[in-house]
Amino acid sequence: MQIRFTSSERASLGVEWELQLVDRETRQLTSGAIDILAELTPEGAEEHPKAKHELLQSTIEIITGVCSTVAEAKADLAGTLAEVVEAADRRGLGVLCAGTHPITDWQTQDISPKERYAQLVEKMQWLARRLQIFGVHVHVGVRSPDKIIPIVNALTQYVPHFLALSASSPYWVGADTGLASARSKVFEGMPTAGLPYQLSGWDGFEEYMETLISTHAIESVREVWWDIRPHPDFGTVELRICDGLPTLDEIGAVAAMSQCLVERFDREIDRGYTLPVPPSWVLRENKWRAARYGLDAEIIVDERGTVRPVREALTDLVEELMPTAKRLDCAAELGDVLRVLEVGGSYQRQRAVAAAHDGRLEPVVDSLLAELRDGLPG
């Protein structure tokens, strides 16, 4: 089986942001995507070019076009977000983002009326029906299929960095899970989700996909939901590891990290370097530590079992990537990683709000609504 990889311009950028629709009175997730997207879709078009349905009718995904800088991607998202927020407001709905909704029971949610979602639920049953989770996906352009698998393999060592920084799902159906990212564990229940397999090259990816498709495990590449995956149609590496992020500031931070890391690895390949392939047991343990402890995690940094705080690792990574960020014109956005470390990750901010309100979670929903409107707290 041959899979065509559509080469993209080097370090081009795209972002997908999954938004929650909530009733402003009850604070519960509430169906509204069908009406909102129908209103926003240009006359004569089948769908809005940058606002899409997702699995649940209480979700709208907004996407950018192909961007060259993080600032351009943020501005693109902001424009579509403003349209969605205005249409939602007319219906008494608010818009927010986090990896999970703090209080809503997934069993109350309506599935979007699309054939592929009906097929997914029929096939996966409970695993699909409980996917009341929300993420941010970052695409970075890669020019050659020969580069994409080595870059995916090398990026896996930064899974704990991205997950700890973005963790925003401490609550599940009204209860504190004790985790920083419950979303990541819910999603791992899907048979083709989680950490990517460490393949030797593009031919290995083609062989893997041929096996899954020929055995009817999946119907297309789109059904492989790895934390980091090649996207052949877009010609990108897609980082799907991040929890849903409440603010454009945080989206800019993870987008800058993504773009800079891919650019660095691309240049290293051009210089003849062989990119690292971290041991799978280290990757699995580090992802768990980030999901459990977030920014307080201590991650394993070598095969000898050396550990260091993920906060230190993130601070050093920003310093290492800053020359690349300056070349890509995203130094300010990369610097926002340090702002998140200062004010706390979303899971920490949410818990602080709950603690200040005797454990009630409705104020947490209100705080997420405010953060989407106002940006990262000072």
Residue pairs with C-beta under 8 A, 6 or more apart in sequence:
1 206
1 207
1 209
1 210
1 213
1 214
2 206
3 202
3 205
3 206
3 209
3 221
3 232
4 232
5 144
5 145
5 148
5 202
5 230
5 232
5 235
6 232
6 233
6 234
6 235
7 142
7 143
7 144
7 145
7 235
8 66
8 141
8 142
8 143
8 234
8 235
8 236
9 66
9 68
9 141
9 143
10 141
10 142
10 143
10 263
10 266
11 68
11 140
11 141
11 259
11 262
11 263
11 266
11 328
12 66
12 67
12 68
12 140
12 141
12 236
13 64
13 66
13 67
13 68
13 69
13 70
13 72
13 73
13 138
13 139
13 140
13 141
13 255
13 258
13 259
14 63
14 64
14 65
14 66
14 67
14 73
14 138
14 139
14 234
14 236
15 63
15 64
15 67
15 73
15 76
15 77
15 136
15 137
15 138
15 139
15 251
15 255
16 61
16 62
16 63
16 64
16 136
16 137
16 138
16 139
17 61
17 62
17 63
17 77
17 81
17 97
17 136
17 244
17 245
17 251
18 54
18 59
18 60
18 61
18 97
18 134
18 135
18 136
18 244
19 59
19 60
19 61
19 62
19 81
19 84
19 95
19 96
19 97
19 134
20 29
20 58
20 59
20 95
20 96
20 97
20 98
20 101
20 134
20 244
21 29
21 30
21 31
21 32
21 33
21 36
21 58
21 59
21 60
21 88
21 93
21 94
21 95
22 28
22 29
22 30
22 58
22 93
22 94
22 95
22 96
22 101
22 365
22 369
23 30
23 92
23 93
23 94
24 92
24 93
24 94
25 92
27 103
27 362
27 365
27 366
28 101
28 103
28 104
28 108
29 56
29 58
29 101
29 104
29 108
29 109
29 132
30 58
30 93
31 56
31 57
31 58
31 109
31 110
32 57
32 58
32 88
32 91
32 93
33 53
33 54
33 56
33 57
33 58
33 59
33 60
33 112
34 53
34 57
34 112
34 113
35 91
36 51
36 60
36 84
36 87
36 88
36 91
36 93
37 47
37 48
37 51
37 52
37 53
37 60
39 87
40 48
40 51
40 83
40 84
40 87
41 47
41 48
42 48
42 49
47 53
48 80
50 62
50 63
50 64
50 65
50 76
50 80
51 60
51 61
51 62
51 63
51 80
51 83
51 84
52 60
52 61
52 62
52 63
53 59
53 60
53 61
53 112
53 114
54 60
54 61
54 112
55 111
55 112
55 117
55 120
55 128
55 131
56 109
56 110
56 111
56 112
56 131
56 132
57 109
57 110
57 111
57 112
58 104
58 109
58 110
59 112
59 134
60 84
60 95
62 77
62 80
62 81
62 84
63 80
64 72
64 73
64 76
64 77
65 76
66 141
67 73
67 76
69 328
69 329
69 330
70 252
70 255
70 256
70 259
70 328
70 329
70 330
70 333
71 252
71 329
71 330
71 332
71 333
73 251
73 252
73 255
74 248
74 251
74 252
74 255
74 333
77 248
77 251
78 248
81 95
81 248
81 372
84 95
85 95
88 94
88 95
94 369
95 369
95 372
96 246
96 365
96 368
96 369
96 371
96 372
97 134
97 136
97 168
97 244
97 245
97 246
97 368
97 372
98 134
98 168
98 169
98 243
98 244
98 246
98 346
98 350
98 368
99 133
99 134
99 135
99 166
99 167
99 168
99 169
99 181
99 182
99 183
99 184
99 243
99 244
99 346
100 132
100 133
100 134
100 168
100 169
100 171
100 172
100 182
100 183
100 186
101 132
101 134
101 171
101 365
102 171
102 174
102 350
102 361
102 364
102 365
103 171
103 173
103 174
103 361
103 362
103 365
104 132
104 173
105 173
105 174
106 129
106 130
106 131
106 132
106 173
107 129
109 132
111 117
111 118
111 121
111 129
120 128
121 128
121 129
124 190
127 189
127 190
127 191
128 190
130 186
130 189
131 186
131 187
131 190
133 169
133 183
133 186
133 187
133 244
134 183
134 243
134 244
135 183
135 187
135 240
135 242
135 243
135 244
136 166
136 242
136 243
136 244
136 245
136 251
136 254
137 238
137 239
137 240
137 242
138 238
138 239
138 242
138 254
138 255
138 258
138 259
139 231
139 234
139 236
139 237
139 238
139 239
140 236
140 237
140 239
140 258
140 259
140 262
140 263
141 234
141 235
141 236
142 148
142 151
142 235
142 236
142 237
142 262
142 266
143 235
143 266
145 202
145 230
145 232
146 201
146 202
147 265
147 266
147 269
148 202
148 205
148 230
148 237
149 199
149 200
149 201
149 202
149 204
149 205
149 230
150 201
150 265
150 269
150 274
150 275
151 237
151 262
151 265
151 266
151 269
151 275
152 196
152 228
152 229
152 230
152 237
153 196
153 198
153 199
153 275
153 276
153 277
153 278
154 265
154 275
154 276
154 277
155 228
155 237
155 239
155 261
155 262
155 265
156 195
156 196
156 198
156 227
156 228
156 278
156 283
157 276
157 278
157 282
157 283
158 257
158 261
158 317
159 195
159 227
159 228
159 241
159 283
159 286
159 287
159 290
160 286
160 287
160 289
160 290
160 297
160 299
160 310
160 313
161 257
161 290
161 310
161 313
161 314
161 317
162 239
162 241
162 242
162 254
162 257
162 258
163 181
163 184
163 241
163 242
163 243
163 287
163 290
163 291
164 180
164 290
164 293
164 294
164 295
164 297
164 310
164 314
164 345
165 242
165 250
165 253
165 254
165 257
165 295
165 314
165 337
165 340
165 345
166 181
166 241
166 242
166 243
166 244
166 245
166 250
166 254
166 345
166 346
167 180
167 181
167 243
167 290
167 291
167 294
167 295
167 345
167 346
167 347
168 181
168 183
168 243
168 244
168 245
168 246
168 345
168 346
168 347
168 350
169 177
169 179
169 180
169 181
169 182
169 183
169 184
169 243
169 244
169 347
170 176
170 177
170 178
170 179
170 180
170 182
170 347
170 350
170 351
171 177
171 182
171 350
171 361
171 364
172 182
172 186
174 361
176 351
176 354
178 292
179 185
179 291
179 292
180 290
180 291
180 292
180 293
180 294
180 295
180 345
180 347
181 243
181 290
181 291
181 294
181 347
182 291
183 243
183 244
184 241
184 243
184 287
184 291
185 291
187 193
187 194
187 225
188 194
190 225
191 217
192 212
192 217
192 218
192 223
192 224
192 225
192 226
193 225
193 226
193 227
194 226
194 227
195 226
195 227
195 280
195 283
195 284
195 287
196 226
196 227
196 228
196 229
197 208
198 277
198 280
199 205
199 208
205 230
209 221
209 224
211 217
212 218
212 224
213 219
213 220
218 224
221 231
221 232
221 233
225 240
226 240
227 239
227 240
227 241
227 287
228 237
228 238
228 239
228 240
228 241
229 237
229 238
229 240
230 236
230 237
230 238
231 237
231 238
237 262
239 254
239 258
242 254
243 346
245 251
245 254
245 346
246 346
246 368
246 371
246 372
247 371
247 372
247 375
247 376
248 375
249 336
249 339
249 340
249 375
249 376
250 336
250 340
250 346
250 376
252 330
252 333
252 336
253 333
253 334
253 336
253 337
253 339
253 340
255 330
255 333
256 325
256 328
256 330
256 333
256 334
256 336
256 337
257 317
257 321
257 334
257 337
259 328
259 330
260 321
260 324
260 325
260 328
260 330
260 334
261 321
263 324
263 327
263 328
264 321
264 324
265 275
268 275
269 275
279 303
282 300
282 303
285 300
286 297
286 299
286 300
289 297
289 298
289 299
289 310
290 297
290 299
290 310
294 345
294 347
294 348
295 310
295 311
295 314
295 341
295 344
295 345
295 348
296 309
296 310
296 311
297 309
297 310
298 307
298 308
298 309
298 310
299 307
299 308
299 309
299 310
299 313
300 306
300 307
301 307
301 308
301 313
311 341
314 337
314 341
315 338
315 341
317 337
318 334
318 335
318 337
318 338
321 334
322 331
322 334
325 331
325 333
325 334
336 376
339 376
340 376
343 349
343 376
343 377
343 378
344 352
346 371
349 367
349 371
349 377
350 364
350 367
350 368
353 363
353 364
353 367
354 360
354 361
354 363
354 364
356 363
357 363
371 377
